[in-house]
Amino acid sequence: MASYKPVEAVLRGIEVLRVLNRTNPATVRTIHWETGIDKSTIIRMVETLIHAGYVTRDPVTRTYSVTGRVLQLSTGFLRYDIATEACAEILAKLREAQGWPSDFVIRDHDAMILVQTSRGSGPFNFNRNSGFLAPMLTTSVGKAYLAFCRPEETDAILRRLTETTPKMPSRESILRSLVAIRKAGYAIMDEGYSQHEYKGRFWAMAVPVQQDGHTYGALNMMFLKQAVTHKAAVEIHLGPLQATAAKIADALSKAKI
């Protein structure tokens, strides 16, 4: 638990910068619509970001854009780029062989961040671009990672989630579910998450990406509910999914991530 209450002004400034980075360029009206922050406050924040060199203003269009300096904020996360390069071709081959798309994710604090996907066009082309954060407790990738990472890491994640997640299941019930996932060798997406995010049309099965006791992330395969049952997915696709996870782990190990 943090020693102090968060500085609200800093949180709002980060949120403004996040919106600018995603919409780039953006007007004050756009930022207000995205964040709900008062427009006068937004103006003070973007002026501060301009002073710091992270944002620039176009006097003609009256829009704000991020500058190249924002790239400095991601230099500590180079493993993301390395992981993307390491697994892109492997995921493409899995999609070609199995017919269903996959996502590779790595842990980002108390969530899973999307590194690479083979979804492409078609019914799976929903808004899940690289950088998307997947919840830990309700997605197949989150549960697969949580079940197979080191016990001390599992404990740290659960402690963090206890602080940030309203109506979180009991720790005992979560640990029981993780035991079942380890026994099965895979995790599946919660039905509630499928209904909320995909109107119940899709579901996913995921396995850990690990080697020599180190869990790099998780790999899923997504299915149309009307086309693939749980039983069929396990019988037909689980083996290739696990084999592909092993290939990704080997590639990441060689890349020294």
HELIX and SHEET records of a PDB file:
HELIX    1   1 GLU A    8  THR A   23  1                                  16    
HELIX    2   2 VAL A   28  THR A   35  1                                   8    
HELIX    3   3 LYS A   39  ALA A   52  1                                  14    
HELIX    4   4 GLY A   68  PHE A   77  5                                  10    
HELIX    5   5 LEU A   78  GLN A   98  1                                  21    
HELIX    6   6 SER A  140  PHE A  148  1                                   9    
HELIX    7   7 PRO A  151  THR A  164  1                                  14    
HELIX    8   8 ARG A  171  ALA A  184  1                                  14    
HELIX    9   9 GLU A  191  TYR A  198  1                                   8    
HELIX   10  10 HIS A  230  ALA A  232  1                                   3    
HELIX   11  11 ALA A  233  HIS A  237  3                                   5    
HELIX   12  12 LEU A  238  LYS A  254  1                                  17    
SHEET    1   A 2 VAL A  55  ASP A  58  0                                        
SHEET    2   A 2 THR A  63  VAL A  66 -1                                        
SHEET    1   B 6 LEU A 133  PRO A 135  0                                        
SHEET    2   B 6 ALA A 111  THR A 117 -1                                        
SHEET    3   B 6 ASP A 103  ASP A 108 -1                                        
SHEET    4   B 6 HIS A 214  LEU A 224 -1                                        
SHEET    5   B 6 PHE A 202  GLN A 211 -1                                        
SHEET    6   B 6 ALA A 187  ILE A 188 -1                                        
END                                                                             
